[in-house]
């Protein structure tokens, strides 16, 4: 891969390429935006460009450094992620990073640390990181990746160069799905449900279980005026199980009623659930805004 392979984030890519070209690399970056729009991909590509031996201002994908970044075993690049058991980033992880950072790079000019899900740092971890951001070693580069900027300490945000990532455009999403040989009628549905996230689009076209659960939920909603209390309690039990599986239930419910509002206002071409268009039109007649 190279910068050219990062999908639809031209502004962020151009900023980083200019910094490489002018040799004015910052010690701390914050990449923020919704899930699945290329933040981690660009962070790794930026690290690869910094570590590449052969190409200036990008990566060659051929040299030893590029290959090791690709395989996740470069000694001067580390990705720090949330603890799977606690779903947060703990102070011990930051302290371990600081301990490693005290030593100079093994082979390169830089030591690069990518902290994925930075909003999941505990308060103690964030405060510990703050000390490093204030006085980093000259060779250290820290890239924070976050979906929720409001959960980060303002002092952490202010010590990083902030790069905002935008949603992937419909055109780029279509190009991507065409390459995966996804049927056109299914493409529109996936693009609508993904809401600008290429990561979510990948999950949707690979995961038939998602679409099956969505059908179950929407088939229930379309008959809401006919169901009994027993039906509701039975359905709720399934919905609780969906939530326990980290299924985006509330996103689907929101989109269902959003579509009814959109239809009622006459913006039919903006529907997400295009395969339920006829039912949504009936619901729009049943409900007031």
N, C-alpha and C positions, 0 to 999 in steps of 0.2 A: 504493500500500500504506500501512498504518499498523500500529500495535501490534496491532490486532485481527486482522491477517492473519498474525501469527506463530503457528505451529501448536503448541499444547499445551506452552507454556513459561510458564505463568501466574506462577510464583514469580519468575522472572527479570524478566519484563515488569513485574510490580507493583513490584518494587524500583526499577527504573529510572524508572517513572512517578512514584513517590513522591519520588525525588530531583529530578526535574524540577519537580514541584509545590512542593517545599520549597526549591528553588534551592540545592541542596547537591551540586553535581556534582563527582565525584572527577576527579583528573588522570590516573588510570591504572586500567584495568579488565582483568580476565582472565576471558574466557568459555571454559569448558572442558567437554568431554564428547565422546562418540564422533562420528564423521564423519556428516554429513547430518542433524543434528537441529535445525538452525536457528540456530547460533551466528553465522554471518556475516550471515544474514538480519536477526537482531535487532540486530547491530552497526550495520548500514546504516540500519535503522529508527530506532535511537537517534540516530545522526548526523543523519538527516533531521529528527527532532523538534527537535534542538538548533539546526538551521539554518533551520527553517521560519519564514516571516514572518507567517503568518496565524493559526495555531492554537497555543494554549499547551498544553504537555505532550504534544503529539502532532504529527502532520504532516497537512497539508491535501491533498497530492498535486496541488495546482493552481498554487501560487505558483511563481515563477521558480526559487527555491532548491530546492524539492521536485522540480521537473522536471529540474533539472541533476543532482541526486543520482541520480535514476532513470536518467539517461543517462550517468552516470559522468564528468561534466565540471565538477563544482563545484570552484572554485579553493581552497576551504578544507577539502576532504576528499580524502584520499589513501589508497588501499589498497595495501599493500606485500605482495607474494607471493614465493614461492620462485623462485630462478633455475632456469629450465627445464632448463638444461644440467647444473647441479650438484646439483639437487634440495635446495638449502639456501638459507637467507637469509644473505647475506654482509655483512661489516662495511661495505663500500662503500655498501650500501643503507641501513644505519642512519646512516651519516655523511651521506649525502645528505638523509635525513629531518631530521637535526639541523641541517644547513645551512639548509634551508627553514624550520624551526621558529624560527629566530632572527629571522625577519621576522614582523611582526604580521599578523593575518588580513587578507585582501584586502577582504572585504565583510561579514563576520559577527563575532559576538562570540568565536567559537572557531575554532581550527584543529584538525582531527580527523584522527588517523592510525590506521588499522586494520591491524594486522600479522597477516596470515592465515598459519597454520601456524607459530606462534611457536616450537614445539619444534624447528623445523628451523634455528634460528639457530645459526651457528657459535659457539664459545666466545668468540671475539673480538667477534663481533657482540653477543652477550648482555652481555658486560662493558661494551661501549660504550653499549648501551641503558640499562644500570644507572645510569650517570652522569646520564642524562636523567631517569630515573624519580626519582632523588634530588632533583633541582632543576629541575623542568619550568617553563617560562614560565607565567604565570598564565592565559593563554588556550589552552594546549595540552591536548588530551585524547588519550590513547593507549589503544587497545583491542587487547589481545592475544587471539588466538583459538588454542586448542590442543586437540589430541586426546589428547596424552600429557603429563600434568602432571609425571610423574617425569623427563622429559627437560629440564625448565626449571630454571634455577638457583634454589635456595631463596630467594636474596636478591631475585630478580626477582619471584617469587610473593608474597613478603611485602610488596612495595611496591605491590601492586595490590589493588583490591577484587575478590575472587574470586566469580564467579557460576557455579555448577554447573548444567549443562543435563542434563535427564533424557531417557531414551528416550521416543519418541512412543508413546502408548498404542495398543492394538489398535483401540479404538473410533475414535480420530482417524484412524488409518491406513485403516480401512474407509471412513470418511466421505470421505477424500481419494480413494481408489481408486474409490468409487462415482461421484464427479464426473468421473473419467476414463473412465467406462463400461467398466471392467474386469469381465469375467465373474466371478461369485461364486466358482466353483471355483478360478479362477486367483488371486483375491484372497487366499485362505487361504495358498496357496503363497508368494506374494510377501511377505505379512506375516511368515510364518515365516522366510523367508530374509533379509529386511531387518533383522530383530532390532531393531526400534525406530528405524530410520533412514529418514526420509522420503526422503532423498537416494538411498539405495540402492534404495528401492522404485521411485522414478522411473526409475532406471537399469534395473531389472529388467523393468518393463512396456514399456519402449521398446526393449529390446535382446534380440531373439530369439536372437542368437548365444550369449548367456550361457546360456539355457535349453538350447540345442543341445549346448553343451560339457558342461553339467551332466549331461545325459542320457547322453552318451558315457562320462563318468566313472562314473556310477552303474550303467550297464549292465555296465561292466567289474567293478565291486565286487560286484555281485550274483552274478557267476559266478566269483568268486575261487577257489573250491574245484575248479574245472575247468580253469583256465588253465595253459598251459605256460610255461617260462622264456622262450621266444621271444615269446610273447604279452606277457609282462611287460615285456621290454625294448622291444618295439614301443610299448606303451602309455606307458612312461616317457618315451620320446622326445617324444611328444605333450604329456605333462604338463610337461616342461621348457620346451617352446614356450609353453604356457599361462602359466607363471610369468614368462617373459621378456616376455609381453604384460601383465604386472601383473594377471593373472586370479587371483581369490581361491581358489586350489586348496585350500589347507590349511583354509580356512574350511569348504568343502564336505565335505572328508574328515572334519573334526571333527564336523560336524553329522550326517553319515551314521551314525557310530558312537555319537554322543550319542543319536540316535533309537532305535538298537537297545537301548541301556542303558535309556532311558526306557520303551520298550515292555516290556522284560523286568521292569521294576519295576512295571508295571501302570498307568503314567500315560499311557494311549493318547491322551488329549485334548491332550497337550502336544507331540505330534509336529510337527516342522517340515516334513518331506517327506511330506505327507499323500498325495500321488499315488503314493508307493511303499509305502503302508501294508501291503499284502499281502506284499510281498517282505521288508519289515522284520520282520514277524511270523515269517516263516520263518527269517530270520537270527537272531532272538532265540532260536529253538529250537536253532540250530546252535552258538551261542557261549555260554560262561559269562561272568559279569560280570568 
